[in-house]
Structure formats: structure tokens, C-alpha cells
């Protein structure tokens, strides 16, 4: 069981990515989602990352809010247009 409240930093750690603010900012800037692609279907995720994101979002568990936040961040370029 996971005892800490999920955060964006912890999500990046769970995904095996750099979790400091600079790493998160760089990832978000370089991985914006195309309009017709759902976040968990993006080609930059590994199979295990994709499964983690999809399963926790579908369960609507404690990770879902943080996953939604990441989805919003990865869709920023689209929101500005």
C-alpha cells in the first residue's frame, strides 16, 4: 500500500522519470499531447508507464487527481491556441 499522498513529483518517480521541478518542466515542455491522443495512449510512454496511468485513472483512486493534473500540463499548448 502507498502511504504518501500522491503528488506530481511522486507520480514522476513512479513513472521512473526525473522528479525535480526542472525535470518535470522539461518533460512537460517536450511532451505536449496532440489533440486527438489520450494521455495514456501517447507514444512516449513505455508499456508499464501506460498501464500505470490507465489503471489508476480508471480506478479513480488517489492517483487520479495527479494524473489529471499531468494530463492538463501535457495539453497546455492546445489550451493556448
Secondary structure as UniProt FT lines:
FT   HELIX           8..14
FT   TURN            15..16
FT   HELIX           21..30
FT   TURN            35..36
FT   HELIX           39..41
FT   TURN            43..44
FT   HELIX           47..59
FT   TURN            62..63
FT   HELIX           64..73
FT   TURN            74..75
FT   HELIX           76..80
//
